[in-house]
Amino acid sequence: MVEHTRPVPLDDRDVHRTLVVVAHPDDADFGAAGTVAAWTDAGVAVTYLLCTRGDQGGFDDTPREAMPALREAEQRAAAAAVGVSDVRFLDGYRDGYLDPTHDLQRDISRVIRQVRPQRVLTQSPDRWYDRIQASHPDHLAAGEATVRAVYPASRNAFAYPELLADEGLEPWTVPEVWIMASERADHHVEITATFGRKLAALREHASQTAHLGEELETRLREWNGGLAEAAGWEQGRLAEVFQVVSTA
């Protein structure tokens, strides 16, 4: 039997640019906002790439036609709460209809070549049957398209050759991928000091979280506290957890 060693994440001091790719507004904030806040505090330039504008979301009578613009504005405000100013949205993809098509892979590859990140953070492409809510079909599609864009498309000059020939975007190799909501996640990041900013970011997504009131903080503390406890940390500490994949 071949034994697989656990990948060692890059030293954060060697990461200058990170790209976060998710399906919907609020996905990055639920899964990684505390970690992102720590990265931006350390001087890492973080870019958010949203595959859709989340037009199927919401818990009130907001007109459906108003939801995409509303959720885009909420995401920009939430990103600002954790120090992210570069927030990009792909056009042409609908909430609830996302698939890992070649068009989506190309569009993500384009942004990878533009940003040239040392680290990409995305959603898991693997369905988690014990926690089915983590496996929204759009999340699976965004994760699968992103992983395919990281390897091999963004590093291969002959993949989507129009990116190089027409747009002058040179290939770029992403050294590692961090995956949220993965059944195999085992890399814990402490967010005790940045939890307040994670909470602030999620409250900016009022169309998705306002109905929870103070229960939002309670749920987050229970969730992130449970992740810290699973890592063997003392009570009161909070964590987010990721699967780290080396592309070497």
C-alpha positions in Angstrom: 0.0 0.0 0.0 1.3 3.4 -0.9 1.3 5.8 2.0 0.4 9.4 1.3 2.0 12.1 3.4 -0.1 15.1 4.5 0.8 18.2 2.4 2.6 20.9 4.3 1.0 24.3 3.5 3.1 27.1 2.2 4.5 29.4 4.8 2.1 32.4 4.9 5.1 34.7 4.5 5.7 33.2 1.0 2.1 33.9 -0.1 1.6 37.3 -1.5 -1.6 36.8 -3.6 -4.5 34.5 -2.9 -7.6 33.9 -5.1 -10.8 32.8 -3.5 -13.3 31.2 -5.9 -16.9 30.4 -4.8 -20.3 29.9 -6.3 -22.4 32.5 -4.4 -22.1 35.6 -2.3 -21.6 34.7 1.4 -20.0 31.3 0.6 -16.5 32.6 1.3 -17.6 34.4 4.4 -19.2 31.4 6.0 -16.3 29.1 5.2 -13.2 31.3 5.4 -13.8 35.0 6.4 -11.8 34.7 9.6 -8.8 33.2 7.8 -9.0 35.8 5.0 -9.0 38.6 7.6 -5.8 37.2 9.1 -4.3 37.0 5.6 -5.1 40.6 4.7 -3.8 41.8 8.1 -0.5 40.1 7.2 -0.4 42.0 3.9 -1.7 39.3 1.5 -3.6 40.6 -1.5 -6.8 38.6 -1.6 -9.1 38.5 -4.6 -12.7 37.2 -4.5 -14.2 35.6 -7.6 -17.9 34.9 -7.5 -19.3 32.5 -10.2 -22.9 33.8 -9.7 -24.7 36.6 -8.1 -26.9 34.3 -5.9 -30.2 35.3 -7.5 -32.0 32.2 -5.9 -31.1 33.3 -2.4 -33.0 35.3 0.2 -35.7 34.9 2.9 -38.0 37.9 2.3 -40.1 39.4 -0.4 -37.3 41.2 -2.3 -38.2 41.1 -6.0 -36.2 38.4 -7.8 -35.0 40.9 -10.4 -33.5 43.0 -7.6 -31.6 40.1 -5.9 -28.4 39.9 -8.1 -27.5 43.6 -7.6 -28.4 43.4 -3.9 -26.3 40.4 -3.3 -23.4 41.8 -5.2 -23.5 44.9 -3.0 -23.7 42.8 0.1 -20.7 40.8 -1.0 -18.6 43.9 -1.7 -19.4 45.2 1.8 -18.7 41.9 3.4 -15.4 41.6 1.6 -14.4 45.1 2.9 -15.1 44.0 6.4 -12.2 41.5 6.1 -9.9 43.7 4.1 -10.7 42.5 0.5 -11.2 45.2 -2.1 -10.8 43.2 -5.3 -14.1 41.5 -5.8 -15.0 40.1 -9.2 -18.1 38.5 -10.6 -18.4 36.3 -13.6 -21.2 37.1 -16.0 -23.4 34.6 -17.8 -23.8 32.0 -14.9 -27.0 31.6 -13.0 -27.5 30.6 -9.3 -28.8 27.0 -9.2 -27.6 26.2 -12.8 -23.8 26.1 -12.3 -21.9 23.3 -14.0 -18.1 22.8 -14.4 -18.3 23.6 -18.1 -15.3 24.5 -20.3 -16.6 28.0 -20.4 -16.5 28.2 -16.6 -13.0 26.6 -16.5 -11.7 29.1 -19.0 -13.2 32.0 -17.2 -11.6 30.9 -13.9 -8.3 30.2 -15.6 -8.4 33.7 -17.0 -8.6 35.2 -13.5 -5.9 32.9 -12.2 -3.6 34.1 -14.9 -4.5 37.7 -14.2 -4.1 37.5 -10.4 -1.2 35.0 -10.4 -1.8 33.7 -6.9 0.4 31.4 -4.8 -2.7 30.0 -3.2 -6.3 29.3 -4.4 -9.1 28.7 -1.9 -12.3 27.2 -3.2 -15.2 24.8 -2.4 -15.0 21.1 -2.3 -15.9 19.3 -5.5 -16.7 16.1 -3.5 -20.2 15.5 -2.2 -20.2 15.1 1.6 -23.1 12.8 2.4 -22.9 13.2 6.2 -23.2 17.0 5.7 -25.3 17.4 2.6 -25.8 21.1 3.1 -22.1 21.6 2.4 -22.6 20.0 -1.0 -24.9 22.4 -2.8 -24.6 21.4 -6.5 -23.3 24.9 -7.3 -20.6 24.5 -4.7 -19.5 21.2 -6.2 -19.5 22.8 -9.7 -17.4 25.8 -8.6 -14.9 23.6 -6.8 -14.6 21.2 -9.7 -14.2 23.9 -12.3 -11.6 25.7 -10.1 -9.5 22.5 -9.5 -9.6 21.8 -13.2 -8.6 25.4 -13.9 -5.7 25.2 -11.4 -4.5 21.9 -12.9 -3.9 21.7 -15.7 -5.5 24.6 -17.6 -4.0 27.7 -16.0 -0.5 26.4 -16.3 -0.8 25.0 -19.8 -0.2 27.4 -22.7 -2.1 25.1 -25.0 -5.2 25.0 -22.8 -7.7 27.7 -23.9 -5.0 29.2 -26.2 -7.1 32.3 -26.8 -6.1 33.5 -23.2 -2.5 33.8 -24.4 -3.0 34.5 -28.1 -5.8 37.1 -27.8 -5.4 38.4 -24.2 -1.7 38.0 -23.6 -2.2 36.1 -20.4 0.8 33.9 -19.7 0.4 30.5 -18.0 0.6 30.5 -14.2 1.2 27.6 -11.9 -0.7 27.7 -8.6 1.4 25.9 -6.0 -1.5 24.9 -3.6 -5.3 24.8 -3.3 -7.2 25.1 0.0 -10.6 23.5 0.0 -13.5 24.4 2.2 -16.2 22.1 3.5 -14.1 19.0 2.7 -14.6 15.7 4.5 -10.8 15.4 4.5 -10.1 18.8 5.9 -7.4 18.7 8.6 -5.6 22.0 8.5 -7.0 24.2 11.2 -6.5 28.0 11.2 -7.2 29.9 14.4 -9.7 32.7 14.0 -10.3 33.7 17.6 -8.9 37.2 17.0 -10.7 37.7 13.7 -14.0 36.2 14.6 -15.6 39.6 15.1 -14.8 40.6 11.5 -16.1 37.2 10.2 -19.4 38.0 12.0 -19.5 41.5 10.6 -18.9 40.2 7.1 -21.8 37.8 7.4 -24.1 40.4 8.8 -23.5 42.4 5.6 -25.3 39.6 3.8 -28.5 40.9 5.3 -30.7 39.2 2.7 -29.3 35.9 3.8 -28.7 36.3 7.6 -30.9 39.1 9.0 -33.7 36.6 9.8 -31.3 34.8 12.2 -30.8 37.8 14.5 -28.4 37.1 17.4 -28.7 33.4 16.6 -26.1 33.9 13.8 -23.3 34.6 16.3 -24.4 31.7 18.5 -24.3 29.3 15.6 -21.0 30.5 14.3 -19.4 30.3 17.8 -20.7 26.7 18.2 -19.5 25.8 14.7 -16.1 27.4 14.8 -15.6 26.4 18.5 -16.4 22.8 17.6 -13.8 22.9 14.9 -11.2 24.1 17.4 -12.2 21.5 19.9 -11.8 18.8 17.2 -8.2 20.0 16.7 -7.6 19.5 20.5 -7.5 23.2 21.3 -8.7 24.5 24.6 -12.3 25.9 25.1 -12.8 29.4 23.9 -10.6 29.2 20.8 -12.2 29.3 17.4 -11.1 27.8 14.1 -11.8 27.3 10.4 -10.5 24.1 8.7 -9.4 23.3 5.2 -8.0 20.5 3.1 -4.7 21.6 1.7 -3.7 20.2 -1.8 -0.3 20.6 -3.2 -0.1 20.8 -7.0 3.6 20.0 -7.2 
